[in-house]
Amino acid sequence: MTDVAGVSNAGANVIPKPTNNLTNPLLTDLYQITMAYAYWKTNQHLRSAHFELFFRKNPFGGSYTLFAGLDEVLKFLAHFRFTEDDITYLRNTPQLKHCEPAFFDDYLSNLDCSDVVVHAMKEGSMAFPRVPLLTVTAPLGIGNLIETTLLTLINYPSLVATNARRMVVAARGQFWEENAGCIPPLKESKTPPESPVAKRRKSVQMAEGGMSDVRRRKPKCVEFGLRRAQGPDGGFSASKYSYLGGFHATSNVLAGKIMDIPIAGTHAHSFVQSYSSLDLVKDAKLKHSNTDEVVTLLPMVLKYRKELKWTDTNEGELAAFVGYAQGHAITMFGIGTNLVTCQAQPALGCVYKLVEVDGQPRIKLSNDIEKVLIPGRKVAYRLFGKDGWPLLDFLVRRSEEQMPAVGERVLCRHPFIEQKRVAVVPSRVVQLHSLVFDGKSGVVSGLPSLEETRQFVNDQINYTRADLLRYINPGEYKVSVSEDTFRFMHQLWQTETPVRELS
């Protein structure tokens, strides 16, 4: 039986406006509007079209990407409407002032997303190259108009959430909880798991709330990037989506207020500079956390300094730390610039591609094989092995009669290399996309909270192969297509490729 990885029901189906008021129909590239005019002018704007939003390569040299930004996409679609002021502005731009008045008065003024249908992965899902994060079925005009906005709402959130998760993994290190019913990695033990439940091999170094948290204290990661982020919008998004990716708190007080994210911080160097002598903290007192006894802090600090034989401490700096220790503690990794600016890779590279028009599959050809499009509407599945691990993601043309099923052998092909193929007998099959937006009724199941999505990320990470989570030289996760999809794609590829004439 096939499960559907749907979106959590968040309760009442009342969708708030986008968090950022800049997110509106004008947050797009000019060519989306000029193309819309061309479609309208030639009466092509109502043709049925199907688009896929995906990426071609995982960021940071890793083997996975976290899908983030869906909540803001749904808010945008639910409230899509050009205002009268928007129309006036567009009508008077040099690039559009030649357009017929009816384009503005009859088409754009009345345009909304009532004919748009979106299927998507659940936000926070682990995603892999070429598997759509979401698909859009819509008339050609509106389908193109929302492209840029969807990309900007997904590209950076997914990138920074992935960056955050990788940092959480690195900060906590990799260890194995044998007392939690697990066995060491396969490379350390040739004994296979006795059962998927009792002896499942887990990578328990990442997520919260599991047995490993009970037995081992894990370092916490806090986002400190606001002052180095790309403006207030970048700083706010980094706070939100690094928290989704597994960070525990942010220094951004406004993000804490709006998103209910825990806030945390240390102190600036100016605080240290302001202290010059231990006399400034001679009366500093602290309450014992267990006994409530009030103790004078400085004698205790000097006692430990003497025992450690660390007598060359700068007294001004020591005084600053003594002063700050009253009611504060330093128990975390604070990460700023490298997190929020994603210095190792500043863009994810999501693309939004047309794969079908009026029921006819479309393909994009390129000399760069990575840019060749897998044509047509597809259904995406995740196939699991007998030990409970995801084995690969599997793309199937929607028109195919045979879909993958539990216990049945499935031939999985590399999309482009004919010799690369594997056979899988899945113990579990999960359909990756579910209906999240139906234009006639809007957002289908409400919006999950940030906490729910964050927990979903943690749950997934806890049951992911450890080699896929390595910071350096991670394992490879396969994305395959069905035999029928492989044959169809290559036949269409040949048909659409022009034959050179030699003389």
C-alpha positions in Angstrom: 0.0 0.0 0.0 1.3 3.5 -0.8 1.5 6.2 1.8 1.0 9.9 0.8 3.4 12.3 2.5 0.8 15.1 2.9 0.9 18.4 4.6 -0.1 18.6 8.3 -3.5 20.1 9.0 -2.9 23.3 10.9 -6.5 23.7 12.0 -8.7 26.4 10.6 -8.1 27.1 6.9 -7.5 30.8 7.4 -4.3 31.8 5.5 -2.5 34.9 6.7 -0.9 37.3 4.2 2.8 36.8 3.4 5.1 37.6 6.3 6.9 40.2 4.1 4.6 42.7 2.5 7.0 43.0 -0.4 5.7 39.5 -1.5 3.1 40.5 -4.0 2.5 40.1 -7.8 5.0 42.9 -8.6 7.8 40.9 -7.0 8.7 39.4 -10.3 10.9 39.9 -13.3 9.7 42.2 -16.0 9.9 39.5 -18.7 7.2 37.5 -16.9 4.8 40.4 -17.6 5.9 40.9 -21.1 5.6 37.2 -21.8 2.1 37.3 -20.2 1.2 40.1 -22.7 2.5 38.0 -25.6 0.4 35.0 -24.5 -2.7 37.2 -24.0 -2.2 39.0 -27.3 -2.0 35.6 -29.2 -4.7 34.1 -27.1 -2.4 31.5 -25.6 -2.7 32.6 -22.0 -5.4 30.1 -21.1 -3.7 27.0 -22.5 -3.3 24.3 -19.8 0.3 24.0 -18.6 2.3 22.0 -16.1 5.5 23.3 -14.4 8.1 21.7 -12.1 10.2 23.5 -9.6 13.4 21.6 -8.8 17.2 21.9 -8.4 19.9 20.1 -10.3 22.7 19.7 -7.6 22.8 19.6 -3.8 24.5 22.6 -2.2 27.8 22.7 -0.2 29.0 19.4 -1.7 26.4 17.6 0.3 24.0 14.8 -0.6 20.7 16.3 0.4 18.7 19.5 0.5 16.0 20.6 2.9 12.9 21.9 1.2 11.8 25.2 2.8 9.6 28.2 1.9 6.4 26.4 1.1 4.5 28.3 3.8 5.2 31.6 2.2 4.5 30.3 -1.3 1.0 29.3 -0.2 0.4 32.6 1.5 1.5 34.4 -1.8 -0.8 32.2 -3.9 -3.8 32.7 -1.6 -3.5 36.5 -1.7 -2.3 37.0 -5.3 -4.1 40.0 -6.8 -2.8 43.1 -8.6 -4.0 46.3 -6.9 -5.3 49.3 -8.7 -2.1 51.0 -7.9 -0.1 48.1 -9.4 -2.0 48.3 -12.6 -1.5 52.1 -12.9 2.2 51.6 -12.4 2.5 48.9 -15.0 0.4 50.8 -17.5 2.8 53.7 -17.4 6.1 51.9 -17.6 8.1 52.5 -20.8 8.2 48.8 -21.5 4.4 48.3 -21.2 2.8 51.6 -22.2 2.3 50.3 -25.7 0.1 47.4 -24.5 -3.6 47.3 -25.3 -5.7 48.7 -22.4 -7.7 45.5 -22.2 -4.6 43.6 -21.1 -4.6 45.7 -17.9 -8.3 46.3 -17.5 -9.7 42.9 -18.4 -6.8 40.4 -17.8 -4.4 41.6 -15.1 -7.1 43.4 -13.0 -9.1 40.3 -12.6 -6.3 37.8 -12.4 -5.9 35.6 -9.3 -4.8 32.0 -8.6 -8.3 30.4 -8.8 -7.1 28.2 -11.7 -3.8 27.2 -10.1 -3.2 23.8 -8.6 -0.1 23.0 -6.7 1.3 19.7 -5.5 4.3 19.7 -3.2 6.6 17.8 -0.9 5.9 18.4 2.8 7.9 21.4 3.9 11.1 20.3 5.6 11.4 17.2 3.5 14.8 15.9 2.5 15.0 16.5 -1.3 17.3 15.4 -4.0 18.3 16.7 -7.5 15.7 16.6 -10.3 12.8 15.5 -8.0 10.3 18.4 -8.0 9.9 20.3 -4.8 6.5 21.3 -6.1 4.5 21.2 -9.3 2.2 23.8 -10.7 -0.8 23.1 -13.0 -2.2 26.4 -14.3 -3.1 28.3 -17.4 0.0 29.3 -19.3 -0.3 33.0 -18.4 -0.6 32.9 -14.6 1.7 29.9 -14.5 4.5 32.0 -15.9 3.6 35.1 -13.9 4.2 33.4 -10.5 7.5 31.8 -11.5 10.0 34.3 -10.2 8.2 34.8 -6.9 8.0 31.1 -6.2 11.7 30.8 -6.9 12.7 33.6 -4.6 10.5 32.2 -1.9 12.1 28.8 -2.1 15.7 29.2 -3.2 17.2 31.0 -0.2 15.0 29.4 2.5 16.0 25.9 1.3 19.6 26.9 1.0 20.0 28.4 4.5 17.9 25.6 6.1 20.2 23.0 4.5 23.3 25.0 5.6 21.9 25.2 9.2 21.2 21.5 9.3 24.7 20.6 8.1 26.2 22.9 10.8 24.1 21.2 13.5 25.3 17.8 12.3 29.0 19.0 12.4 28.6 20.7 15.8 27.2 17.6 17.4 29.6 15.2 15.8 28.8 11.6 14.9 28.4 9.0 17.5 26.4 5.9 18.0 24.0 5.1 20.9 24.4 1.4 21.5 22.3 1.8 24.6 19.5 3.1 22.5 18.9 -0.2 20.8 21.3 0.6 17.9 24.4 -1.1 16.5 27.5 0.6 15.1 27.8 1.5 11.4 28.1 -1.4 9.0 31.7 -0.7 8.4 32.3 -1.4 12.1 30.2 -4.4 12.3 29.4 -7.2 9.8 26.3 -8.3 11.7 23.1 -7.1 10.0 20.3 -5.7 12.0 18.1 -8.4 13.6 14.9 -6.4 12.9 13.9 -3.0 11.6 12.7 -1.9 15.0 14.9 -3.5 17.7 18.2 -3.4 15.9 17.9 -0.5 13.4 21.1 1.3 12.6 20.4 5.0 13.3 22.3 8.2 12.8 21.2 9.7 16.1 23.7 12.5 16.2 21.4 15.2 14.9 17.8 15.5 16.1 16.3 16.4 19.4 14.0 14.4 21.6 15.4 11.0 21.0 17.1 8.6 23.4 20.5 10.2 22.6 19.3 13.5 24.1 18.6 11.6 27.4 22.0 10.0 27.6 24.2 12.7 26.2 24.1 16.5 26.3 24.4 18.0 22.8 25.8 21.4 22.0 23.3 23.9 20.8 23.6 26.1 17.7 22.4 29.7 17.7 22.1 32.0 14.7 24.1 35.3 15.1 24.0 36.5 11.5 21.7 39.6 11.5 24.4 42.2 11.3 26.1 40.4 8.4 23.0 39.3 6.5 21.8 40.7 3.2 19.6 43.4 4.7 16.6 43.1 7.1 14.8 40.6 4.8 17.8 38.3 4.5 18.4 38.5 8.2 14.8 37.7 9.1 14.7 34.8 6.6 18.0 33.4 7.9 16.6 33.5 11.5 13.4 31.7 10.5 14.8 29.0 8.2 18.0 28.3 10.2 15.6 27.5 13.1 13.6 25.3 10.8 16.9 23.5 9.9 17.7 22.7 13.5 19.3 25.8 15.1 18.0 26.3 18.6 17.7 30.1 18.8 18.5 33.4 17.1 20.0 36.7 18.3 17.4 38.4 16.1 14.9 39.8 18.7 12.3 40.8 16.0 12.3 37.2 14.6 11.8 35.9 18.1 8.8 38.1 18.5 7.1 37.5 15.1 8.0 33.8 14.7 8.1 32.8 18.4 11.7 31.6 18.0 13.8 31.4 21.1 16.3 34.2 21.4 19.8 34.0 22.8 23.1 35.9 22.8 26.4 36.5 24.4 28.0 40.0 24.6 30.1 42.3 22.4 33.8 42.9 22.9 32.9 46.5 23.9 31.5 44.9 27.1 34.9 43.4 27.9 36.6 46.6 27.1 34.4 48.5 29.5 35.9 46.6 32.5 39.4 47.4 33.7 39.6 46.0 37.3 38.3 43.2 39.5 37.2 45.9 41.9 34.2 46.5 39.6 32.8 43.1 40.4 33.9 42.5 43.9 30.3 42.5 45.1 29.0 40.2 42.3 26.7 37.5 43.7 25.1 34.4 42.2 22.3 32.2 43.5 23.1 28.4 43.5 20.8 26.7 41.1 20.1 23.8 43.4 20.2 25.2 47.0 19.2 28.8 46.3 22.2 29.8 48.4 23.6 33.2 47.4 27.4 33.2 47.0 29.9 35.9 46.3 31.2 35.1 42.9 34.7 36.7 42.7 36.4 34.6 45.5 35.1 31.4 43.8 36.5 32.6 40.5 39.9 33.4 42.0 40.0 30.1 43.8 39.5 28.2 40.5 42.0 30.3 38.7 44.6 29.5 41.3 43.9 25.8 41.2 44.2 25.9 37.4 47.4 27.9 37.7 46.1 30.4 35.2 47.4 33.4 37.0 48.3 35.5 33.9 44.7 36.2 33.1 43.9 39.8 32.1 42.0 41.1 35.1 39.8 43.4 33.0 38.6 40.5 30.9 38.1 38.3 33.9 36.1 41.0 35.5 33.9 41.3 32.4 33.2 37.5 32.4 32.4 37.6 36.1 30.0 40.4 35.6 28.3 38.7 32.7 28.1 35.4 34.6 25.3 36.8 36.8 22.3 35.1 35.3 23.9 34.1 32.0 25.7 31.1 30.7 27.8 30.3 27.6 26.7 26.9 26.4 26.4 27.1 22.6 27.9 27.6 19.2 27.1 31.1 17.8 27.3 31.1 14.0 26.8 34.2 11.9 28.3 35.1 8.6 29.0 31.6 7.3 25.4 30.6 8.1 23.3 33.5 6.8 25.4 34.4 3.8 26.0 30.8 2.8 29.5 31.7 1.8 30.4 28.2 0.6 27.6 28.4 -2.0 25.5 31.6 -2.2 22.7 30.2 -4.4 20.8 26.9 -4.6 19.9 27.2 -8.2 16.3 26.1 -8.2 14.6 26.3 -11.6 11.0 26.4 -12.8 10.4 24.5 -16.0 7.5 23.9 -18.3 7.2 20.1 -18.8 3.7 19.8 -20.5 1.3 22.0 -22.5 -2.2 20.9 -23.4 -1.3 17.4 -22.3 1.7 17.2 -24.6 5.1 16.6 -22.8 7.7 19.2 -23.5 11.5 18.7 -23.2 14.3 21.2 -22.9 17.5 20.3 -24.9 21.0 21.4 -24.0 24.6 20.5 -24.8 24.9 20.4 -21.0 23.3 17.1 -20.1 22.5 18.3 -16.6 20.1 20.8 -18.1 18.2 18.4 -20.2 14.6 18.2 -18.9 12.8 15.0 -18.0 9.6 15.7 -19.9 5.9 15.3 -18.9 4.0 15.1 -15.7 5.5 12.7 -13.3 4.7 11.0 -10.0 7.6 10.9 -7.5 8.0 8.1 -5.0 10.5 7.3 -2.2 11.3 3.6 -2.0 12.5 2.1 1.3 14.5 -1.1 1.9 13.9 -3.9 4.4 16.0 -2.2 7.0 13.8 1.0 6.9 16.2 3.2 5.1 15.2 5.2 2.0 16.9 3.6 -1.0 16.2 6.0 -3.8 13.6 8.4 -5.3 11.8 7.1 -8.3 10.1 9.2 -11.0 7.3 7.7 -13.1 5.2 9.2 -15.9 1.7 9.9 -14.6 0.3 8.1 -17.6 2.1 4.8 -16.8 -0.2 1.9 -15.8 2.3 0.2 -13.4 3.3 2.2 -10.3 5.8 0.9 -7.7 4.3 -1.3 -5.0 5.5 -2.9 -1.8 7.0 -6.4 -2.4 7.2 -6.1 -6.2 10.4 -5.8 -8.1 11.0 -2.4 -9.7 13.6 -1.7 -12.3 15.1 1.8 -11.7 17.0 3.5 -14.4 19.5 6.4 -14.4 17.8 9.2 -16.4 20.7 9.6 -18.8 23.2 6.7 -18.6 21.7 3.5 -20.1 24.1 1.2 -18.3 23.3 2.4 -14.8 20.3 0.6 -13.4 19.3 -1.2 -10.2 16.4 -3.5 -9.2 14.6 -2.8 -6.0 11.9 -4.7 -4.0 10.6 -2.0 -1.7 9.3 -2.7 1.8 7.6 0.7 1.8 6.6 3.1 -0.9 5.8 6.8 -0.2 4.4 9.2 -2.7 6.3 12.4 -2.2 3.8 15.0 -3.4 0.3 15.9 -2.2 -2.2 18.6 -3.1 -1.4 21.7 -1.1 -3.2 24.4 -3.1 -6.4 24.1 -5.2 -7.3 27.4 -6.7 -11.0 27.0 -6.3 -10.7 26.3 -2.5 -7.3 27.8 -1.7 -4.8 26.2 0.6 -6.0 22.6 1.1 -4.9 21.7 4.7 -3.8 24.8 6.3 -0.2 25.7 7.2 1.9 23.7 9.6 3.5 25.7 12.4 7.3 26.4 12.3 7.7 24.1 15.3 5.9 21.3 13.5 8.0 21.6 10.4 11.2 21.8 12.6 10.2 18.6 14.3 9.5 16.9 11.0 13.1 17.8 9.9 14.5 16.2 13.0 12.4 13.1 12.6 13.6 12.6 9.1 17.3 13.2 10.0 17.1 10.6 12.7 16.2 7.9 10.2 18.6 8.9 7.4 21.6 6.9 6.5 24.6 8.3 8.3 26.8 8.4 5.2 24.4 10.8 3.6 24.9 13.2 6.5 28.6 13.4 6.4 29.9 17.0 6.2 32.8 15.9 3.9 32.6 13.1 1.2 29.0 12.1 1.9 27.4 9.1 0.3 25.3 9.3 -2.9 21.5 9.1 -3.0 20.0 7.8 -6.2 17.3 9.4 -8.2 16.0 7.1 -10.8 13.2 6.9 -13.5 11.1 4.0 -14.6 11.9 2.0 -17.7 9.0 3.5 -19.6 10.0 7.1 -18.6 13.5 6.4 -19.7 12.5 5.1 -23.1 10.0 7.9 -23.6 12.4 10.7 -22.7 15.2 9.4 -25.0 12.7 8.9 -27.8 11.4 12.5 -27.5 15.0 13.7 -27.1 15.9 12.2 -30.5 12.7 13.4 -32.1 13.2 17.0 -31.0 16.9 17.1 -31.8 17.5 18.5 -35.4 19.4 16.3 -37.8 22.4 18.1 -39.3 22.6 18.0 -43.1 26.1 17.3 -44.5 27.0 17.9 -48.1 
